[in-house]
Amino acid sequence: MSAKRWALSVFFVWHVIATGLGSLEPSGFELTVDPPRHPENDPIAATLTPALDSLAAVVAPALDGFIRAARPLGQLAAAYLDIIAVGQHWKMFSIPPNTYEYVRVRYYVGPRAATGQTSLGPVWTATELVMPAHHEDEVKLFQAYRDSFRDKAMMVARDRFRRNLPTRLIKPDTVSSELPDDLAPIARYFARRFQRESLRSDEDILRTEIWFGAEPMPPPGTTPDPTRVEARLSVVRGYYDGPVEDHFARPATPVYHAAEEESDIIWVLEYFEP
């Protein structure tokens, strides 16, 4: 085998190993196993849960030892994946999400500069739900699979943004130029689309905001409260027909990291520009 083939083979092997390590080891991960649970509301869960929890207690020490031993190599793999921009930060054996997650984009609309009325500032707003891409009340088939890639890209951008955001910037007087630009492609993509599809030629977007929303999921093994489920879905459905416009009051821009509530969904302003 030629030297070139050897080099390519070594690179491919390293790439596969790095990808595997990047999927297996969450940053700052510490493996803990709670005592076996004994749910009573489901006969199948009552039988399987204690047995699986006991098995996890046996497997956990070996898995924890492997993760600790591989940690130095895992750090090198993580750096490599970030350099080539394929670090997805999804974790094969990590704790599943415990919240319903949403993303919305808000646009502040005012006169275009060419009209000479820019001193008026924003005169109305529109708020668009951009994640999840697939409606929760629709059957999830092939389109939902395609939509999941957009949702995943947003979560990767959010995670990268939060890692790059200094704690000192989480304050009301933070300005947009101080923020990391990991969420800028999301804000600009949807702003361009909204400008093209919804605004008149004499209107322009003067400010764009990205809000992340979350609502706690019910604990595993518990029955969701139908009233709370319907309240959450009623909020989300309100965005399904397109951006929600507000023309009734001159909009006031919120301070950075402001929070808003809709039912049990807590929205936090994570990014804005300009």
C-alpha positions as CSV (number, residue, x, y, z in Angstrom):
1,M,0.0,0.0,0.0
2,S,1.3,3.4,-0.9
3,A,2.1,6.1,1.7
4,K,-0.8,8.1,0.4
5,R,-3.2,5.2,1.0
6,W,-1.8,4.7,4.4
7,A,-2.3,8.3,5.3
8,L,-5.9,8.3,4.0
9,S,-6.6,5.1,5.9
10,V,-5.3,6.5,9.2
11,F,-7.3,9.7,8.7
12,F,-10.5,7.8,8.0
13,V,-10.0,5.6,11.1
14,W,-9.3,8.7,13.2
15,H,-12.4,10.5,11.8
16,V,-14.7,7.6,12.7
17,I,-13.2,7.3,16.2
18,A,-13.5,11.1,16.8
19,T,-17.1,11.0,15.6
20,G,-17.9,8.1,18.0
21,L,-16.2,9.8,21.0
22,G,-17.9,13.1,20.2
23,S,-21.3,11.3,20.3
24,L,-20.6,9.3,23.5
25,E,-19.2,11.8,25.9
26,P,-21.1,14.9,26.9
27,S,-19.1,17.8,28.2
28,G,-18.8,17.7,32.0
29,F,-20.7,14.4,32.1
30,E,-20.8,12.5,35.4
31,L,-22.6,9.2,35.3
32,T,-25.0,8.6,38.2
33,V,-27.5,5.9,38.8
34,D,-30.5,6.4,41.1
35,P,-32.0,3.6,43.2
36,P,-34.5,1.3,41.3
37,R,-37.9,2.9,40.8
38,H,-41.2,1.1,41.3
39,P,-43.9,2.8,39.3
40,E,-47.5,1.7,40.2
41,N,-49.6,3.3,37.5
42,D,-48.6,0.8,34.7
43,P,-48.3,-2.9,35.2
44,I,-45.6,-3.3,32.5
45,A,-43.6,-0.4,33.8
46,A,-43.9,-1.9,37.3
47,T,-42.3,-5.1,36.1
48,L,-39.6,-3.8,33.7
49,T,-38.5,-0.5,35.4
50,P,-37.0,-2.1,38.6
51,A,-35.2,-4.8,36.5
52,L,-33.8,-2.3,34.0
53,D,-32.7,0.1,36.8
54,S,-30.9,-2.7,38.6
55,L,-29.2,-3.6,35.3
56,A,-28.1,0.0,34.8
57,A,-26.5,0.0,38.3
58,V,-24.4,-3.0,37.2
59,V,-23.4,-1.6,33.8
60,A,-22.8,2.0,35.0
61,P,-19.4,1.5,36.7
62,A,-17.9,-0.2,33.6
63,L,-19.3,2.6,31.3
64,D,-18.1,5.3,33.7
65,G,-14.6,3.8,33.7
66,F,-14.5,3.7,29.9
67,I,-15.6,7.3,29.7
68,R,-13.0,8.5,32.2
69,A,-10.3,6.5,30.4
70,A,-11.3,8.0,27.1
71,R,-11.7,11.5,28.3
72,P,-8.3,12.9,27.2
73,L,-8.8,11.4,23.7
74,G,-12.4,12.7,23.8
75,Q,-11.2,16.2,24.4
76,L,-8.9,16.0,21.4
77,A,-11.8,14.5,19.3
78,A,-14.1,17.4,20.4
79,A,-11.6,20.0,19.3
80,Y,-11.1,18.2,15.9
81,L,-14.9,18.1,15.3
82,D,-15.3,21.8,16.2
83,I,-12.5,22.7,13.8
84,I,-14.1,20.9,10.9
85,A,-17.6,22.1,12.0
86,V,-19.3,18.7,12.3
87,G,-19.6,18.7,16.1
88,Q,-23.3,18.0,16.5
89,H,-23.3,17.8,20.3
90,W,-26.0,15.2,20.4
91,K,-25.2,12.5,23.0
92,M,-26.1,8.9,22.3
93,F,-26.5,7.9,25.9
94,S,-27.2,11.3,27.5
95,I,-30.3,12.3,29.5
96,P,-33.2,13.0,27.1
97,P,-34.8,16.5,27.0
98,N,-37.1,17.3,30.0
99,T,-38.7,20.3,28.4
100,Y,-40.8,21.2,25.3
101,E,-38.6,23.5,23.3
102,Y,-39.6,26.3,20.9
103,V,-38.0,29.1,19.0
104,R,-39.7,32.2,17.7
105,V,-38.4,35.2,15.8
106,R,-39.8,38.7,16.3
107,Y,-39.5,41.4,13.6
108,Y,-39.9,45.2,14.4
109,V,-41.1,46.9,11.2
110,G,-40.9,50.6,10.3
111,P,-40.6,52.9,7.3
112,R,-37.8,52.1,4.8
113,A,-34.9,54.6,4.9
114,A,-35.6,55.9,1.4
115,T,-39.0,57.3,2.7
116,G,-37.3,59.7,5.0
117,Q,-39.4,58.6,8.0
118,T,-36.8,56.5,9.9
119,S,-37.1,58.8,12.9
120,L,-40.5,57.1,13.6
121,G,-38.7,53.9,14.5
122,P,-40.7,50.6,14.5
123,V,-44.4,51.0,14.2
124,W,-45.6,47.3,14.4
125,T,-44.2,43.9,15.1
126,A,-44.7,40.3,13.8
127,T,-43.7,37.2,15.7
128,E,-43.1,33.9,13.9
129,L,-42.7,30.4,15.4
130,V,-39.7,28.7,13.6
131,M,-39.1,25.7,15.8
132,P,-40.4,23.0,15.7
133,A,-40.6,23.1,12.0
134,H,-43.3,20.4,12.0
135,H,-46.7,21.2,13.6
136,E,-47.3,19.2,16.8
137,D,-50.9,18.4,15.9
138,E,-50.0,16.8,12.5
139,V,-49.1,13.2,11.7
140,K,-45.3,12.9,11.6
141,L,-44.2,11.1,8.4
142,F,-41.5,11.9,5.8
143,Q,-41.8,15.7,6.0
144,A,-41.3,15.6,9.8
145,Y,-38.1,13.7,9.2
146,R,-36.9,16.4,6.9
147,D,-38.0,19.1,9.3
148,S,-36.1,17.5,12.1
149,F,-32.8,18.5,10.4
150,R,-33.7,22.2,10.6
151,D,-34.7,21.8,14.3
152,K,-31.4,20.0,15.0
153,A,-29.4,22.8,13.3
154,M,-31.1,25.4,15.5
155,M,-30.3,23.5,18.6
156,V,-26.7,23.1,17.6
157,A,-26.5,26.9,16.9
158,R,-28.1,27.6,20.3
159,D,-25.7,25.3,22.2
160,R,-22.7,26.9,20.4
161,F,-24.1,30.4,21.2
162,R,-24.5,29.7,24.9
163,R,-21.0,28.2,25.1
164,N,-19.6,31.3,23.5
165,L,-21.7,33.8,25.5
166,P,-19.8,35.2,28.5
167,T,-21.8,35.3,31.7
168,R,-21.0,39.0,32.1
169,L,-23.1,39.8,29.0
170,I,-26.3,38.4,30.6
171,K,-27.5,41.8,31.7
172,P,-30.2,44.3,30.6
173,D,-27.8,46.8,28.9
174,T,-26.1,44.3,26.6
175,V,-25.9,45.6,23.0
176,S,-26.2,43.4,20.0
177,S,-22.6,43.9,18.9
178,E,-21.4,42.2,22.1
179,L,-23.2,39.0,21.4
180,P,-21.7,35.9,19.7
181,D,-22.8,35.6,16.1
182,D,-23.8,31.9,16.2
183,L,-27.5,32.8,16.0
184,A,-27.0,35.5,13.3
185,P,-27.7,33.1,10.4
186,I,-31.0,32.1,11.8
187,A,-32.1,35.7,12.5
188,R,-31.0,36.9,9.1
189,Y,-32.5,33.9,7.1
190,F,-36.0,34.3,8.6
191,A,-35.8,38.1,8.5
192,R,-35.0,38.0,4.7
193,R,-37.9,35.6,4.1
194,F,-40.3,37.7,6.1
195,Q,-39.2,40.9,4.3
196,R,-39.7,39.2,0.9
197,E,-43.0,37.6,1.6
198,S,-44.8,40.0,4.0
199,L,-43.6,43.6,3.8
200,R,-44.4,46.4,1.4
201,S,-41.8,48.2,-0.7
202,D,-41.8,51.2,1.7
203,E,-41.3,49.0,4.9
204,D,-38.2,47.5,6.4
205,I,-37.2,45.4,9.4
206,L,-35.5,47.6,11.9
207,R,-34.8,45.0,14.6
208,T,-34.9,41.2,14.7
209,E,-35.0,39.1,17.9
210,I,-34.7,35.4,18.6
211,W,-36.6,34.0,21.6
212,F,-36.2,30.5,23.0
213,G,-39.2,29.1,24.8
214,A,-39.4,26.1,27.2
215,E,-42.1,24.3,29.2
216,P,-41.3,21.4,31.6
217,M,-42.4,18.0,30.5
218,P,-44.2,15.8,33.0
219,P,-41.9,13.3,34.8
220,P,-41.6,9.8,33.2
221,G,-44.3,7.5,34.3
222,T,-46.8,10.3,35.0
223,T,-49.9,11.2,33.1
224,P,-49.8,14.7,31.6
225,D,-52.4,17.2,32.8
226,P,-54.8,17.5,29.8
227,T,-55.6,21.1,30.8
228,R,-52.0,22.1,30.7
229,V,-51.4,20.2,27.5
230,E,-54.2,22.0,25.7
231,A,-53.1,25.3,27.1
232,R,-49.6,24.8,25.7
233,L,-50.9,23.6,22.3
234,S,-53.3,26.5,22.1
235,V,-50.4,28.9,22.4
236,V,-48.4,27.1,19.7
237,R,-51.4,26.8,17.3
238,G,-51.7,30.5,17.5
239,Y,-48.5,30.7,15.4
240,Y,-49.3,28.0,12.9
241,D,-51.1,30.3,10.4
242,G,-48.0,32.4,10.0
243,P,-46.4,35.4,11.8
244,V,-48.6,37.0,14.4
245,E,-48.8,40.7,13.7
246,D,-49.4,43.5,16.3
247,H,-50.4,46.9,14.8
248,F,-52.2,48.2,17.9
249,A,-49.4,49.9,19.8
250,R,-46.0,51.4,19.1
251,P,-43.7,48.6,20.1
252,A,-41.2,49.0,22.9
253,T,-38.0,46.9,22.6
254,P,-37.3,44.7,25.6
255,V,-33.9,44.6,27.4
256,Y,-31.6,41.7,26.7
257,H,-32.6,38.4,28.3
258,A,-36.1,39.6,29.0
259,A,-38.7,37.0,29.7
260,E,-42.3,36.6,28.5
261,E,-44.9,34.0,29.5
262,E,-47.5,32.4,27.3
263,S,-49.4,29.8,29.3
264,D,-46.6,27.7,30.9
265,I,-44.1,28.5,28.1
266,I,-41.4,30.8,29.3
267,W,-39.8,32.8,26.5
268,V,-36.3,34.3,26.9
269,L,-34.7,36.8,24.5
270,E,-31.4,35.2,23.6
271,Y,-30.3,37.2,20.5
272,F,-31.1,40.4,18.7
273,E,-29.8,42.7,16.0
274,P,-29.1,45.4,15.2
